[in-house]
């Protein structure tokens, strides 16, 4: 089979929805959903009923509701402030069991059928026997079993970033029947997120590809997803290499569809894939990932370089360990801040490539954190910040950090320091107006907002904001690039 590389393609999106604009129920203010919620919270807080939040009040207003309704027993459901909507199920355990039975019976249609395994306890025992399995404890005390580090990372993301309640995450997810080579098989999906009606399949790949030739495996993946797409009852994402930026975008798209009462499913595949023309879902034009220039990675503590490594991509970094051996470590596994600088010098580029043949070898018999820099550049480090000021390199943001920054932009509005007071534009004539204007003069979609504790940069079109900076001088070009979504982030 010819496997063509297609980076992060979305194989089924029936409609691309724009952002709806709503009107405040108390005045003439208009804005997107979260802007209206912020407006009500700051301008009409005295009108919010006791026991309500601005988000719940506004949800009831635009959806003409006074409460949530359990999809099983029709009793009222609790408001979920983290998802800004009512729970789909009430708190009674019997409704959760009944809902699973409804899914089992209701998923059969003319295209295919799906069912839940007869014994969830049996599923749990099967998972726990695997050597890569483990247990993750949510903040609310509930324990979920995961298989592999990618599932563990996703559970942690649900718990610590999205503040999801454990009851809203089902592990494993629904079990789907699919046809392959004339036989019927069961596909136990990895995870199910109830509020978004989202099945999640967690895979490696992307920047961490499995290099084995697995023709039958990939054919089965296509058969599984084809069957699920034909059932047409679930949103779906194949989450590759823990790409949480795209995962957050998928959740947001599903929420937008729900807010606008759009019934179309969202079906996203995030991996280098092929054969989707066979599925009748989309036509994909293959592309080849661009080759990265070698780069230097400087681990930082309090603005000081503590160790220097080198990378040929945005996945693995070559470091010297304490035994004088050259080892590799992944960007996403770094436990300290770092600065990435791309080589602009051909001789240095060649020396970095030379390092790859030495991985695993002991090159010195003592620990010297500066060794790789000295080997690549031919220069001794005579002062601490020399690597980050070396003009043979240029600073840039790697894909891993870009993803982290993009996620931060989405969640910065939840920062207690920022939401305590609404950031406001700096008006003409005010102190720092000219400096703030010059700062974003090359970014038509950005503006600087002033806050009692400092400054933030806001994307006028998307509402994304930077973290809080105590001074304008600390807002760098990299920050502006990330918030604007332009340039290297298109």
ABEGO torsion letter per residue (X at the ends): XBBBBBBGBBABBABBBBBBBBBBAABABBBBAAAAAAAAAAAAAAABBBGBBAAAAAAAAAAGBABBBBAAAGBBBBBBAAAGBBBABBABAAAAAAAAAAAAAAABBAABBBBBBABAAAAAAAAAABAABBBBBBAAGBBBBBBEAAAAAAAAAAAAAAGBBAAABBOBBBBBBBBBGGBBBBBBBABBBAAAGBBBBBBBEEABBBABBBAAAAAAAAAAAAAAAAAGABBBBBBBGGBAAAAAAAAAAAAAAAAAGBABBBBBBBBBBBGAAAAGABBBBBBBBBBBBBBBBBBBBGGBBABBBBBABAABBBBBBAAGBBBBBBAAABABBBBBBBBABAAAAAAAAAAAAABGBBABABBBAAAAAAAAAGBBBABAAAAAABAABBBBBBAAAAAAAAAAAAAAAABAAAAABBBBBBBBGBBGAAAAAAAAAABAABBBBBBAAEBBBBBAAAGBBBBBBABAAABBAAAAAAAAGBEAAX
